[in-house]
């Protein structure tokens, strides 16, 4: 964990910039297309965790920017299909070529299971590696480093300053104002940002689709994070398991919670006809997508290259 702490420090996660305000919005346009997305400023602070035996742990987190919405198909298809991309780029640390990008393989079937790709719905069914490859491509297009949130960052941003497992003001009675879940979704995902945002301007942190984090799933998250509770990142060492957060349209209301943790398993690819299974797609996770984060201070090109080498595990 010490090495992860030092590496995350090199990525600028401990930089606290006071010029930004909580929930401040920053827009990003992907060069060469009309697609754009917004980021919300997430301040530095503490994430308090409680163990099963009543112990308390405060995880220290630096400031970062986070996507106000889950990544949508409108954004993802520029990466997914070569015909939607071109050589336009703001990347100053390298020369971008659309023809040189390693892109997702074709899907063997409709991985949305009929729920569609239009009108700002979240992109779904990619593996964690697929989500990280998108982040890598987005860096090369925009010149800004994007990655997946750590598990701690995700839960901290979801709570938006609240101490408990739900954002301030979210109750059992009004959860439907903030989240698409099994009781109100008609068993499908919906266009992003149609429900209320949390106090930090983030939509659909609860429900709609669950979201990848950057972490390997550890059973004793409290104990492992307590070894170094400053921006912990539990680096993946294998394709499974990784941590999924947030609940989805197919989950019961009680499972749409900031604290809910789900372990990714090989069953996400149970209907994949390939041997070995795809590095890009899960045939059985139409309920799973992701959102991006951007450090306040941009790391060096070398540190970014190291991050993707460490984070992307086959």
N, C-alpha and C positions, 0 to 999 in steps of 0.2 A: 504493500500500500504506500510505503514511503516513496518508492519510485514513481508511482502514479501521481502522488502529490507534487513532486518536483516537475514531472512532465506537464501536468495541468497548469502549473505556475508558468511554464514556458509558453503556454498557449494563451496567456493573458487573462486567466480566469480570476485573478486576485486584484485586478485593477479596479479601483472604485473611482468613478468619475461623477462629481457632484453637479455637473452642468445639466444632466438629464433629470427629468421628473418621473416619478412612478407612473407607469402606464403611458408615457409619451410614445407616440406612434411614428415610425419611420418607414417610408415606402421604398420598395426595391423593385426595379424593372429588370427583367431578364433580357439582355441584349439580343437583338435579332427577332424579337417577337413582341406581341402585345401583352403577354402574361406579366402580371405583377402581383406582389403580395406585400403584406404589412407586418412589421415587427413591433412588439411592445417592449418598453424598457422595464426590466425586472431588477429591482434594487438589491444590493448586498444585504444579507441578513442571516437569520438562524432558522433552521428547520428543527423543531422539537419532536423527538420520537420517544415513545413509551414502550418498554419491553413487557413481555408477558408477566414477569415477576415484579412489575412496578417500578423499575429503574427508569431514569430519564437521561436522554442524550440530546445535546444541542449540536447539530451539524452546522458548520460555518460555510456560507456560500458567498462567492463574489458576484458582482453584478453582471448581467448579460442581457441580450435582446432575444426575444422568443417570438416565433410566428403567431400572429393573432388567430390564425386558423390552421387546421390540418392542411397539409399540402394537397392541392386539388389536382384533378386530371388536367385541367387547363394548363397547369404548370408542368406536370410530370410528363405529358405527351411530347413536349419539346425535347426531352431527354430520351424518351422511350423510342421515338421514331426518327430516323435520320432525315426523312423528308420535311420534318417540322423544324429542323435546326439549320444554322448556317455558321459562317466563320466569324460573325460579330462577337466581340469579347472585350471586356475591360481588364483582363488578366495581364498584369504587368510583369509577373514573374515567369512567364512562359509564353509560348506562341500557341494559340488555340487553333485546332483544326477539327471541324465537325466530322470529317472522314476518319479521324484517328480515335474517336471515342468508342470505347467498348460499351455497347448498349444492351438492354435486356433482350433476351431471346424471345421469339414469338410465343404467345400463349397457346396451349393446346386446346383450350376451350374458353368459354366466357367465365373468367374468374370473378366477375361481379355477380354471377348467378342471376342475371336479368335485371339488376338494379341500375345499370347504366353508367354513363360517363359524362353526361351533359349537365349544364346549369350549375356548375360550381360544386359538384359533389366531391368528396374526398377520394384521392387515389388509394387503392387498396390492393391487398393480396401479394405485395412484394415481400421478399425475405428481408431480414435485417441488413444483409449485405446489399440488397437492392436499394434500400433506403440510404445507406451510407454512400453507395456509388452515385446516387443522385446528388447528395451533398457535395461530393468531390467534383462532379460535373458543374454544379452551381458555383462553386469556388472558381473554376476555370472560366466560366462565363462572366461572372460579375467582378472577379478580383477580390471578393470578400469571402472570408473563411466561414463556412457553415458546417454544422455537425448535428448529430442527434443530442438531445439533452441527456445528462446522467439521470439515474433514477431519483437522486436527491433533488436535483434541479427541477425535474418534472413535478414532483410532489410539492415542493416549495412554491413553484409558480401556480400550481393548481389551487393551493390554499389561499394564495394572494393576501398574506398577512394574518390569516386566521390561525388559531392555535390547534383546533381540532381537525378531524379528518375531512371536513367539508369547508368550502369557502364561506366567508362571512355572509349571513343572510340566507343561505341555502338550507332548507329543512326538508323533512320527509313530505310535507304537504305541498311545497312549491318546487320540488325537484324538477317537475315537468316544464317549468319556465326556463330551466337552464340546460336540460339534457333530453336527448332522444334515448329512450330505453324501451324495454320489452312492452311495457304497458301503453306506450303512446306512439311508437314508431311504425306500426303496421309491419313489423319485422323486416325493415329495410333501412339503409342509411339515407340521409337527407342532405340537401345542399348545406354547405358550411355557413356558420354565422347567422342562422335563423332563430336561434334561441338567445337568451340574455348572456352577456359576457360576465366574467367575474370582475372583481374590483380592479384588477390590473389589465383589463381590456382583452382577455383571452376567451375565445369562444370554444365551445364543445370540448372543454377539458374533461367533462363528465359526459359519457355516452357518445352517441353518433357512431364513431369508430374508436376502438381502443388504439393505443399508440406505442410504437417501439421506443425503447430507451437505448442508451449506449452500453448499458451494464449487462454483464453476465449475471444470471440469476443465482443468488446465494440464499440458502435456506435461512441462515441466521443473519439477516441484514443488519439488525441492531448491533450484534456482537462484532461482526466484521467491520462495520463502519466506525465503531467506537475505537478501533485501533489507531485510526487517524481521521478524526471527524472534521477535516477541512477539505471541502470539495472532493469527497470520495468518488472514485470511479473504479468499479470492479471490472477490470478489463476482461473481455472474452478470451477464452483459450480454445474454444471449440464452436462448432455450428450451433449446438444446443447446450444448455438452455440460456435464453436471454430474458430480460424482464420486460413485460408489457404492462402498461398502466391505463387507468381511466374508465374501463368498462365500455360497453358498446350498445348499439340499438337492440342487440339480441340478449342483453343481460337484464336481470331483475333490477329494480330500482336500488336495492341495498348494495348491489355490486358496482354501481356507478359512484365511486368514491375516490377521493384523492389518495387514500391509503391502500386501496385494493391493488394487489400484486398478482400477476399471472405469469406462469412459466411457459415459455415457448417449448414445444415438443415436436418430434418427428411427425406426429399425427396431423400437423398443419399441411403436410404434403402427401397424405395417405392416398389421394387419387391421382398423384403424379405418375404418368406412365414411364418416365425416364428412369434409367439406372445408369449412373447415380442420379439422385434427385436434383432438381434445378437449383442453381445458385441464386436465381433471380426471383422465382415465383413460388408462392404457396397456393396450391389448388383449393385449399380449405380454410382460407382466412379472409373472406370477403368482409369481415367485421374488423379488420386490422389495417391501420395506416400509420402516419407519422407526421410530426411537425419538426421544424428546424430551429436551432438556436445559433446566434452569432456572438462571439465574445465582444466585450466593450473595446478591448485593445486587440488589434489584429496581430497574430503571431508571425514569426518569420516563415518564409517559404520552406525552409528546412524542417521547422517544427511541424508545419502542416503536413508535409510529406510523411514524417514519422508518425503523426497521429493516424493517418489512414492506413499505414502499414500495420500499426498495432490494433486498430479498431476492426478492420475487415478480416474476418476469419472464415474460411471455407467450411 
